[in-house]
Amino acid sequence: MGRGLQHSLLTHWVKSRWLLALFGLSAIALHPFAATAQISYTFRSYGPRGAPPPGATNYFINWPLSRSECAANEPILIDVVNAPFDASGGMRLEWDLWQGGTGTAGANCQMAINRRMNMGSSALCVRREWSGGGQITNTMVTLSFRPSELFPSGCADTPSGTYVFYVLAVSAPGDTTTDLPANRFFAFSIGYDRDPPSPPQARNASGDRQVVIEWSNTTTETLAGARVYVDLGASCGGSTSLMPGAPPPPTIRPSAEVSGSAPTRATIDAMALGLEFGQSAPFAVTVFDLARNESVLSNIACLERVPVQGFWDSYCRERMLDPETCKERYGGCSIRGNWLSQSEWKLVLLMVVFVLLRRKRHFSLLFGLFGALVTSAHAHAQSATNIEPIANWSDVPVFQPSSEGFTIELRIGAYRPELGESFRSSFGGDLGPMLALELDAHLFRIPYVGPFQGGGRVSWAEWTGPARSSASSNVSGNTGMSLLLFTALLSLRVDGMARHLGFPLVLTPKLGLDCGYFQTGTSGALQADGWSFGIAWGAQIAVELDFLERRAARRLDEEWGLNHSEVFFELYGSGMGSFSDRHLPLGTGLAWALGLGFTF
């Protein structure tokens, strides 16, 4: 055989193979169930509650159907993505659904032998038809199934558990030849929980306005929340429509509902319920699980509205004064409502700061604080090798620091006023903390010592603790106290060691006047407020940070006017309340603060 004939036969054989391959691919593409991407699904609506929780993957754990939802028979909608469908030529697509498990195919659902071999099957079979116009190779369909179709034995007879259902797309009813390829088949799970959790054990509760209801859970099941039912038409010890071990009566709506996997308390507004002091009402608690199955009622407990003991009550009782007399005495200097309130004071302070910063020199303060960090890090990262050599050093001017005008301090520390045992018992170890901003202007400089300063400080602190019922030691709501403190100061900034000896240590004694405004209340109600005055003192030790990077410090001074930055620790005290016995003793013998300081 010649070489030309051999080459011709070889070329013919290769071409014929390519033509067969192209013909095969065309046939597959035109087939009603051509190979498509893997089928996937999502629940659009999972019963009466709508869409499942975001990101939930195991719906039996996250959101199972309850018995009441099963009985409601609301449709469960499933969006199927990459559904194999071809409506050309009048073709139909049918979805056969059956429940997985052991056994053989039932008479109502003719399944292929491979279905039984791969999955097993039961007699349950639900068919859905979906069709449309035109050829669709990658589409989405929505299938709808009702619980009565998924659980044909009935909600009462179907035990709790996880049920797996298999769905197969077939082109004709009763197709028994179709296998289970990945692009034609998917499975989903439905969780069913018909068993409510066991009821909790409730405890009696009492309080002023915000009453804390507590109970103990008797189930180890993961819960979704709890509800509190109060019978406002009855009193403790009398007849009530709440029956232990029975479902909540339809005539009583829950007064509170809380969520959580193991809730043990809820807060009720007794005043909003209409309870007066000395009035009581029976209540019971139920818990509900992830399927929203609600337990029966717990034991019947008693809710009673009584006065509670907060900080102000304890403080006045220690001095053998009733709260009103105590308020008139220590709140006698209050200017609340007559001049400026606490919120109005804050607004005035912001306006003062804005006026001070209007000048360009002072406006650099805002940028200096931010630039102190950014520019310092940038300057530190620069290498000396990046600096161009200078041929004639006599042309380089000697660095001259800018003049110093004021120092600003950002402070945080612990503060506890000396209000006796009532403060300690009400607020325990609460240290505030006290947040403060201080601004000191340099009035004049004492040679070789440092600048003499005059300035002010604004501080704020708040303490909170539990309030307890006067009839028992049960916690009922909370009690709190806040302090807004204004301080006028004279100080001497001893920076001679840092300026003349190169030792970065600064000492600052301070003396001034404190003016504090307090507010205190219990269970959300303001009980007293007022002002106190007294002498303030302080002793501060600071370490200037210039020595860490001299070049960066000079650059900050040249660009932002920031002469020095420092970290400091300060011990201070206050004699607020010592001027008059009508002032609340808000001062303290010793407190501490630490923070950052910037000199401009």
C-alpha positions as CSV (number, residue, x, y, z in Angstrom):
1,M,0.0,0.0,0.0
2,G,1.4,3.3,-1.0
3,R,2.3,6.1,1.4
4,G,-0.3,8.4,-0.1
5,L,-3.0,5.8,0.3
6,Q,-2.1,5.2,3.9
7,H,-2.1,8.9,4.6
8,S,-5.6,9.2,3.0
9,L,-7.1,6.3,5.0
10,L,-5.6,7.7,8.3
11,T,-7.0,11.2,7.6
12,H,-10.4,9.6,6.8
13,W,-10.4,7.6,10.0
14,V,-9.5,10.7,12.2
15,K,-12.2,12.8,10.5
16,S,-14.8,10.1,10.9
17,R,-14.1,9.8,14.7
18,W,-14.4,13.6,15.1
19,L,-17.7,13.6,13.2
20,L,-19.0,10.8,15.5
21,A,-17.9,12.7,18.5
22,L,-19.6,15.9,17.3
23,F,-22.8,14.0,16.5
24,G,-22.8,12.4,20.0
25,L,-22.4,15.8,21.7
26,S,-25.2,17.2,19.5
27,A,-27.5,14.3,20.5
28,I,-26.8,14.8,24.2
29,A,-27.4,18.6,23.9
30,L,-30.7,18.0,22.2
31,H,-31.8,15.3,24.6
32,P,-34.6,16.5,27.0
33,F,-32.4,15.7,30.0
34,A,-29.0,16.7,28.9
35,A,-26.2,16.7,31.4
36,T,-26.5,19.9,33.4
37,A,-24.9,21.2,36.6
38,Q,-25.5,19.5,40.0
39,I,-29.0,20.2,41.3
40,S,-29.2,22.2,44.4
41,Y,-32.1,23.5,46.5
42,T,-33.0,26.1,49.1
43,F,-36.1,26.4,51.3
44,R,-38.0,29.5,50.4
45,S,-40.7,29.0,53.0
46,Y,-40.5,26.5,55.8
47,G,-44.0,26.3,57.0
48,P,-46.0,29.1,58.7
49,R,-42.8,30.8,60.0
50,G,-41.6,31.7,56.6
51,A,-37.9,31.4,55.6
52,P,-35.5,29.3,57.8
53,P,-32.9,31.1,59.9
54,P,-30.1,32.8,57.8
55,G,-27.2,30.4,57.2
56,A,-29.0,27.4,58.7
57,T,-28.0,24.1,57.1
58,N,-29.5,21.5,59.4
59,Y,-33.2,22.5,59.7
60,F,-34.0,19.8,62.2
61,I,-31.6,21.4,64.7
62,N,-32.2,25.0,63.8
63,W,-35.9,25.2,63.0
64,P,-38.0,22.0,63.1
65,L,-41.7,22.0,62.4
66,S,-44.0,21.9,65.4
67,R,-47.1,19.8,65.8
68,S,-49.3,22.9,65.5
69,E,-47.5,23.9,62.3
70,C,-47.9,20.5,60.9
71,A,-51.6,20.6,61.7
72,A,-51.8,24.1,60.0
73,N,-50.7,22.3,56.8
74,E,-49.1,25.4,55.3
75,P,-47.1,24.7,52.2
76,I,-43.3,24.2,52.3
77,L,-41.7,25.9,49.2
78,I,-38.4,24.6,47.8
79,D,-36.5,26.4,45.1
80,V,-34.6,24.0,42.8
81,V,-31.7,25.4,40.9
82,N,-30.2,23.8,37.8
83,A,-33.4,21.9,37.1
84,P,-33.1,19.7,33.9
85,F,-36.0,20.8,31.7
86,D,-36.8,20.9,28.1
87,A,-40.3,22.0,27.0
88,S,-39.6,21.7,23.2
89,G,-41.8,19.3,21.5
90,G,-44.4,19.3,24.2
91,M,-42.1,17.5,26.7
92,R,-43.1,17.5,30.4
93,L,-41.0,17.4,33.5
94,E,-42.3,15.5,36.5
95,W,-40.9,15.4,40.0
96,D,-41.3,12.2,42.0
97,L,-40.9,12.5,45.7
98,W,-40.6,9.6,48.2
99,Q,-39.4,9.2,51.7
100,G,-36.1,7.4,52.2
101,G,-35.6,4.3,54.2
102,T,-35.8,0.5,53.9
103,G,-38.4,-1.4,52.0
104,T,-39.6,-1.7,48.4
105,A,-41.5,0.6,46.1
106,G,-45.2,1.0,46.7
107,A,-47.8,0.6,44.1
108,N,-48.5,4.3,44.0
109,C,-44.9,5.2,43.0
110,Q,-43.4,3.1,40.3
111,M,-39.7,3.5,40.8
112,A,-36.7,2.1,38.8
113,I,-34.8,-0.8,40.4
114,N,-31.7,1.5,40.7
115,R,-33.7,3.8,42.9
116,R,-34.3,1.0,45.3
117,M,-30.7,-0.1,45.1
118,N,-29.3,3.3,45.8
119,M,-31.7,4.8,48.3
120,G,-34.3,2.4,49.4
121,S,-37.9,3.6,49.3
122,S,-41.3,3.6,51.0
123,A,-44.8,3.6,49.7
124,L,-45.0,7.4,49.9
125,C,-44.9,9.1,46.5
126,V,-45.8,12.7,45.6
127,R,-45.8,13.9,42.0
128,R,-45.4,17.4,40.8
129,E,-45.6,18.6,37.2
130,W,-43.9,21.7,35.9
131,S,-43.7,22.9,32.3
132,G,-43.1,26.0,30.3
133,G,-42.4,27.3,26.8
134,G,-39.1,27.1,25.0
135,Q,-36.0,25.2,25.7
136,I,-34.5,25.8,29.1
137,T,-31.1,24.2,30.0
138,N,-30.3,25.9,33.3
139,T,-33.3,27.1,35.2
140,M,-35.0,27.2,38.6
141,V,-38.3,25.8,39.6
142,T,-40.3,26.1,42.8
143,L,-41.8,22.9,44.3
144,S,-44.6,23.0,46.9
145,F,-45.2,20.2,49.4
146,R,-47.6,20.3,52.4
147,P,-47.0,18.5,55.7
148,S,-50.1,16.3,55.0
149,E,-48.3,15.0,51.9
150,L,-45.0,14.5,53.7
151,F,-46.5,12.9,56.7
152,P,-49.6,11.0,55.4
153,S,-50.0,9.2,58.7
154,G,-51.0,12.4,60.4
155,C,-49.3,14.9,62.7
156,A,-50.5,13.2,65.9
157,D,-49.2,9.7,64.7
158,T,-45.9,10.8,63.2
159,P,-43.1,10.6,65.8
160,S,-40.6,13.3,66.3
161,G,-37.4,13.0,64.3
162,T,-35.6,13.8,61.1
163,Y,-37.2,12.7,57.8
164,V,-35.2,12.5,54.6
165,F,-37.1,12.9,51.3
166,Y,-35.7,12.1,47.8
167,V,-36.8,13.9,44.6
168,L,-36.2,12.7,41.1
169,A,-37.0,14.5,37.8
170,V,-38.6,12.2,35.2
171,S,-39.9,13.1,31.7
172,A,-43.1,11.0,31.8
173,P,-45.4,9.7,34.6
174,G,-44.6,6.3,35.9
175,D,-41.1,6.3,34.5
176,T,-39.4,3.2,35.8
177,T,-36.3,3.3,33.7
178,T,-34.7,6.5,35.0
179,D,-31.6,6.1,37.1
180,L,-30.4,8.5,39.8
181,P,-27.8,10.8,38.1
182,A,-26.6,13.8,40.1
183,N,-28.1,16.2,37.6
184,R,-31.6,14.7,38.0
185,F,-31.8,14.0,41.7
186,F,-31.6,15.7,45.1
187,A,-32.6,15.0,48.7
188,F,-33.7,17.3,51.6
189,S,-34.4,16.9,55.3
190,I,-37.4,17.9,57.3
191,G,-37.3,18.1,61.1
192,Y,-40.5,17.3,63.1
193,D,-40.8,18.0,66.8
194,R,-44.3,17.4,68.3
195,D,-43.2,17.1,71.9
196,P,-43.3,20.2,74.1
197,P,-40.6,20.7,76.8
198,S,-41.3,20.2,80.5
199,P,-42.5,23.2,82.4
200,P,-40.1,25.3,84.6
201,Q,-40.3,26.0,88.3
202,A,-41.2,29.7,89.1
203,R,-40.2,31.6,92.2
204,N,-42.1,34.5,93.9
205,A,-41.0,37.9,92.9
206,S,-41.3,41.4,94.3
207,G,-40.1,44.8,93.4
208,D,-40.9,48.4,92.8
209,R,-41.3,49.1,89.1
210,Q,-38.9,46.8,87.2
211,V,-39.6,43.4,88.8
212,V,-37.2,40.5,87.9
213,I,-39.1,37.2,87.4
214,E,-36.9,34.1,87.9
215,W,-37.4,30.4,87.4
216,S,-35.5,27.1,87.1
217,N,-35.7,25.0,84.0
218,T,-36.4,21.3,84.4
219,T,-35.5,20.3,80.8
220,T,-32.1,19.7,79.2
221,E,-33.6,20.4,75.8
222,T,-32.3,23.4,73.9
223,L,-34.9,26.1,74.2
224,A,-35.8,29.1,72.1
225,G,-37.4,31.2,74.9
226,A,-39.9,31.6,77.7
227,R,-43.1,33.5,78.4
228,V,-44.6,34.9,81.6
229,Y,-48.3,35.0,82.2
230,V,-49.7,37.3,84.9
231,D,-53.4,37.1,86.0
232,L,-54.1,40.8,86.7
233,G,-57.7,40.0,87.6
234,A,-56.7,37.9,90.7
235,S,-54.6,38.3,93.8
236,C,-52.1,35.9,95.4
237,G,-53.9,33.4,97.5
238,G,-57.2,33.8,95.6
239,S,-58.7,32.0,92.7
240,T,-57.0,32.3,89.3
241,S,-57.6,31.1,85.8
242,L,-53.9,30.0,85.6
243,M,-53.8,26.2,86.3
244,P,-50.4,24.5,86.9
245,G,-49.8,21.8,84.3
246,A,-52.4,23.2,81.9
247,P,-52.0,25.2,78.7
248,P,-52.0,29.0,79.0
249,P,-55.7,30.2,79.0
250,P,-56.5,32.1,75.8
251,T,-57.9,35.0,77.9
252,I,-54.4,35.9,79.3
253,R,-51.7,37.1,77.0
254,P,-48.0,36.9,78.0
255,S,-46.8,39.9,79.9
256,A,-43.2,39.2,79.0
257,E,-41.3,37.0,76.5
258,V,-37.6,36.4,76.4
259,S,-35.4,34.4,74.1
260,G,-32.4,32.2,74.7
261,S,-31.3,28.6,74.7
262,A,-31.8,28.3,78.5
263,P,-33.6,31.5,79.8
264,T,-34.0,31.8,83.6
265,R,-35.3,35.4,84.1
266,A,-37.4,38.1,82.6
267,T,-38.1,41.7,83.7
268,I,-41.7,43.0,84.0
269,D,-42.8,46.7,84.4
270,A,-45.2,46.4,87.3
271,M,-46.3,50.0,86.9
272,A,-47.2,49.5,83.2
273,L,-49.2,46.4,84.3
274,G,-51.3,48.6,86.6
275,L,-50.1,47.2,89.9
276,E,-50.0,49.6,92.9
277,F,-47.8,49.4,95.9
278,G,-48.9,46.5,98.1
279,Q,-50.9,44.9,95.3
280,S,-50.1,41.4,94.1
281,A,-51.0,39.1,91.2
282,P,-50.4,35.3,90.5
283,F,-48.2,34.4,87.6
284,A,-46.8,31.3,85.8
285,V,-44.1,30.7,83.3
286,T,-43.9,28.5,80.2
287,V,-40.9,27.7,78.0
288,F,-40.9,26.9,74.3
289,D,-38.4,24.9,72.1
290,L,-36.9,25.5,68.7
291,A,-40.1,24.2,67.0
292,R,-42.2,26.7,69.1
293,N,-43.8,23.9,71.1
294,E,-44.9,25.6,74.3
295,S,-44.8,23.8,77.6
296,V,-47.7,23.8,80.0
297,L,-47.8,26.3,82.8
298,S,-45.4,26.1,85.7
299,N,-46.4,26.3,89.3
300,I,-48.3,29.4,90.4
301,A,-46.0,32.1,92.0
302,C,-46.8,35.5,93.4
303,L,-45.8,38.9,91.9
304,E,-46.0,41.7,94.4
305,R,-45.2,45.4,94.0
306,V,-43.3,46.8,97.0
307,P,-40.7,49.6,97.4
308,V,-37.1,48.6,96.7
309,Q,-33.9,49.7,98.5
310,G,-31.4,51.5,96.2
311,F,-28.4,53.5,97.0
312,W,-30.3,56.7,97.9
313,D,-32.6,54.8,100.3
314,S,-29.7,53.1,102.0
315,Y,-27.8,56.4,102.3
316,C,-30.7,58.2,103.8
317,R,-31.6,55.4,106.1
318,E,-28.0,55.4,107.5
319,R,-28.6,59.0,108.5
320,M,-32.1,58.3,109.9
321,L,-33.8,60.5,107.3
322,D,-36.7,59.6,105.1
323,P,-36.0,59.9,101.3
324,E,-37.9,63.2,100.8
325,T,-36.2,65.0,103.7
326,C,-32.9,63.6,102.6
327,K,-33.5,64.9,99.1
328,E,-34.5,68.4,100.4
329,R,-31.3,68.5,102.4
330,Y,-28.7,67.2,100.0
331,G,-30.4,68.4,96.9
332,G,-31.0,71.9,98.3
333,C,-28.3,73.3,96.0
334,S,-29.7,71.7,92.9
335,I,-30.2,74.0,90.0
336,R,-31.9,71.4,87.9
337,G,-34.7,73.0,86.1
338,N,-33.8,76.5,87.3
339,W,-30.7,77.1,85.2
340,L,-28.9,74.3,83.3
341,S,-29.5,70.6,83.2
342,Q,-26.8,68.0,82.9
343,S,-27.2,67.7,79.2
344,E,-27.2,71.5,78.8
345,W,-24.0,71.7,80.6
346,K,-22.4,69.3,78.1
347,L,-23.6,71.5,75.3
348,V,-22.1,74.6,76.9
349,L,-18.8,72.8,77.3
350,L,-18.8,71.8,73.6
351,M,-19.4,75.4,72.6
352,V,-16.6,76.6,74.8
353,V,-14.2,74.1,73.2
354,F,-15.3,75.1,69.8
355,V,-14.6,78.8,70.5
356,L,-11.2,78.0,71.8
357,L,-10.3,76.0,68.7
358,R,-11.4,78.6,66.3
359,R,-8.0,80.3,66.3
360,K,-5.6,78.6,63.8
361,R,-3.0,78.1,66.5
362,H,-5.5,76.2,68.7
363,F,-7.1,74.5,65.8
364,S,-3.8,72.5,65.3
365,L,-4.7,70.7,68.6
366,L,-7.3,68.5,66.8
367,F,-4.8,67.5,64.1
368,G,-1.9,67.3,66.5
369,L,-3.4,64.4,68.5
370,F,-3.8,62.4,65.3
371,G,-0.6,63.5,63.8
372,A,1.3,62.6,66.9
373,L,0.8,58.9,66.2
374,V,0.8,58.9,62.4
375,T,3.8,61.2,61.8
376,S,5.8,59.7,64.6
377,A,5.5,56.2,63.2
378,H,6.3,57.4,59.7
379,A,9.4,59.3,60.9
380,H,10.6,56.4,62.9
381,A,10.3,54.1,59.8
382,Q,12.6,56.4,57.7
383,S,16.2,55.4,57.5
384,A,19.1,57.8,57.8
385,T,20.3,56.5,54.4
386,N,17.4,58.3,52.8
387,I,18.7,61.7,53.9
388,E,20.5,63.6,51.3
389,P,24.1,64.7,52.3
390,I,24.5,68.4,53.1
391,A,27.7,69.9,51.8
392,N,27.7,73.1,53.9
393,W,26.3,72.6,57.4
394,S,26.6,76.3,58.1
395,D,23.6,76.9,55.8
396,V,21.4,74.7,58.0
397,P,19.4,76.7,60.6
398,V,19.5,75.4,64.2
399,F,16.2,73.8,65.3
400,Q,14.2,76.2,67.4
401,P,11.2,74.7,69.2
402,S,8.0,76.6,69.0
403,S,6.7,78.4,72.0
404,E,4.6,76.4,74.5
405,G,1.1,77.7,75.1
406,F,-1.0,75.0,76.8
407,T,-1.1,71.3,77.8
408,I,-4.0,68.9,77.2
409,E,-4.5,65.6,79.0
410,L,-6.7,62.6,78.2
411,R,-7.4,60.7,81.5
412,I,-8.9,57.5,82.8
413,G,-8.9,56.2,86.3
414,A,-10.7,54.9,89.3
415,Y,-12.9,57.0,91.6
416,R,-15.1,56.1,94.5
417,P,-16.8,58.9,96.6
418,E,-16.6,58.5,100.3
419,L,-20.4,57.9,100.9
420,G,-20.0,55.2,103.5
421,E,-21.3,51.7,103.7
422,S,-24.4,52.4,101.6
423,F,-22.2,53.2,98.6
424,R,-20.1,50.0,99.1
425,S,-23.2,47.8,99.6
426,S,-25.0,49.2,96.6
427,F,-22.2,49.3,94.1
428,G,-19.7,46.8,95.4
429,G,-16.3,47.0,93.7
430,D,-17.5,49.3,90.9
431,L,-14.7,51.8,90.2
432,G,-16.5,54.0,87.6
433,P,-14.2,54.4,85.8
434,M,-13.8,58.2,85.7
435,L,-13.1,59.7,82.2
436,A,-11.7,63.2,82.0
437,L,-10.3,65.9,79.7
438,E,-8.0,68.5,81.2
439,L,-6.8,71.7,79.5
440,D,-4.0,73.9,81.2
441,A,-2.8,77.2,79.8
442,H,0.8,78.2,80.4
443,L,0.5,81.6,82.2
444,F,4.2,82.3,82.7
445,R,7.5,80.4,83.0
446,I,9.7,80.3,86.0
447,P,13.3,80.1,84.8
448,Y,14.9,76.6,85.2
449,V,11.7,75.3,86.8
450,G,8.8,75.3,84.4
451,P,5.5,77.0,83.5
452,F,2.9,78.1,86.0
453,Q,-0.5,76.9,84.7
454,G,-4.1,77.7,85.0
455,G,-6.8,75.5,83.6
456,G,-9.8,73.2,84.1
457,R,-10.9,69.6,83.9
458,V,-14.2,68.0,83.0
459,S,-14.8,64.4,84.4
460,W,-17.6,61.9,84.3
461,A,-18.2,58.6,86.2
462,E,-21.1,56.3,86.7
463,W,-21.8,53.5,89.2
464,T,-24.5,50.8,88.9
465,G,-25.6,48.0,91.2
466,P,-28.6,45.7,92.0
467,A,-31.6,47.1,93.9
468,R,-33.3,44.8,96.4
469,S,-36.8,44.5,97.6
470,S,-37.6,46.0,101.0
471,A,-39.7,42.9,101.8
472,S,-36.9,40.4,101.0
473,S,-33.3,40.3,99.7
474,N,-34.4,39.4,96.2
475,V,-32.8,41.5,93.4
476,S,-35.4,43.7,91.7
477,G,-34.1,46.1,89.1
478,N,-31.0,48.2,89.5
479,T,-29.8,51.4,91.2
480,G,-27.3,53.9,89.8
481,M,-25.4,57.1,90.4
482,S,-23.6,59.4,88.0
483,L,-21.2,62.3,88.7
484,L,-20.3,65.2,86.4
485,L,-17.3,67.0,87.8
486,F,-15.9,70.4,86.9
487,T,-12.5,71.3,88.3
488,A,-10.6,74.7,88.2
489,L,-6.9,74.2,88.7
490,L,-3.6,76.0,89.3
491,S,-0.5,74.0,88.8
492,L,3.2,74.2,88.4
493,R,4.7,72.1,85.6
494,V,8.3,71.3,86.7
495,D,10.0,70.4,83.4
496,G,13.4,71.8,84.2
497,M,15.0,68.3,84.3
498,A,13.7,67.6,80.8
499,R,14.6,71.0,79.3
500,H,18.1,71.6,80.9
501,L,19.4,68.2,82.1
502,G,18.0,65.9,79.3
503,F,16.2,63.7,81.9
504,P,12.6,63.2,80.5
505,L,10.8,63.5,83.8
506,V,8.1,66.1,84.6
507,L,6.5,66.7,88.0
508,T,3.3,68.6,88.4
509,P,1.6,69.5,91.7
510,K,-2.0,70.8,91.4
511,L,-4.4,72.7,93.6
512,G,-8.0,73.9,92.8
513,L,-11.7,73.8,93.4
514,D,-14.1,70.9,92.6
515,C,-17.7,71.4,91.6
516,G,-19.7,68.2,91.2
517,Y,-23.2,67.5,90.0
518,F,-24.7,64.1,90.9
519,Q,-27.8,62.2,89.9
520,T,-29.1,59.0,91.5
521,G,-32.1,56.8,91.0
522,T,-33.5,53.3,91.3
523,S,-35.5,51.2,88.8
524,G,-35.3,53.9,86.2
525,A,-36.7,56.7,88.4
526,L,-34.6,59.7,89.4
527,Q,-34.6,60.1,93.2
528,A,-32.2,63.0,93.9
529,D,-29.7,65.3,92.3
530,G,-27.6,68.2,93.5
531,W,-24.3,70.0,93.7
532,S,-21.3,69.7,95.9
533,F,-18.1,71.8,96.2
534,G,-14.7,71.4,97.7
535,I,-10.9,71.7,97.5
536,A,-9.1,69.6,94.9
537,W,-5.5,68.6,94.8
538,G,-3.2,66.3,92.7
539,A,0.3,65.2,92.2
540,Q,1.4,64.0,88.8
541,I,4.5,62.3,87.5
542,A,5.0,62.2,83.7
543,V,7.6,60.7,81.3
544,E,8.1,62.7,78.1
545,L,8.3,60.5,75.0
546,D,10.6,62.8,72.9
547,F,13.7,60.8,73.7
548,L,12.3,57.8,71.9
549,E,12.6,59.5,68.5
550,R,14.1,63.0,68.6
551,R,13.8,63.5,64.9
552,A,10.0,62.6,64.9
553,A,9.5,64.9,67.9
554,R,11.0,67.9,66.1
555,R,9.1,67.2,63.0
556,L,5.8,67.2,64.9
557,D,6.8,70.5,66.4
558,E,7.6,72.0,63.0
559,E,4.5,70.7,61.3
560,W,1.8,70.7,64.0
561,G,3.1,72.8,66.8
562,L,3.2,69.7,69.1
563,N,6.2,70.4,71.4
564,H,6.0,67.3,73.7
565,S,4.0,64.2,74.3
566,E,4.0,62.2,77.5
567,V,2.4,59.4,79.5
568,F,1.5,60.2,83.1
569,F,0.3,58.8,86.4
570,E,-1.5,61.0,88.9
571,L,-2.7,60.7,92.5
572,Y,-5.4,63.1,93.4
573,G,-8.2,63.8,95.9
574,S,-11.2,66.0,96.5
575,G,-13.0,67.5,99.4
576,M,-16.4,67.9,97.8
577,G,-19.1,68.2,100.4
578,S,-16.8,69.6,103.1
579,F,-18.0,73.2,102.7
580,S,-21.5,72.5,104.1
581,D,-23.4,69.7,105.7
582,R,-26.1,70.3,103.1
583,H,-23.7,69.1,100.4
584,L,-23.4,65.4,99.6
585,P,-19.9,64.2,100.3
586,L,-18.9,63.3,96.8
587,G,-15.2,63.8,97.4
588,T,-12.6,61.1,98.0
589,G,-9.3,61.0,100.0
590,L,-7.3,59.3,97.3
591,A,-8.0,58.4,93.6
592,W,-5.7,57.7,90.7
593,A,-5.6,58.4,87.0
594,L,-3.3,57.7,84.0
595,G,-3.3,58.9,80.5
596,L,-1.7,60.8,77.7
597,G,-0.5,64.5,77.7
598,F,0.3,66.8,74.8
599,T,2.0,70.2,75.0
600,F,1.5,72.7,72.3
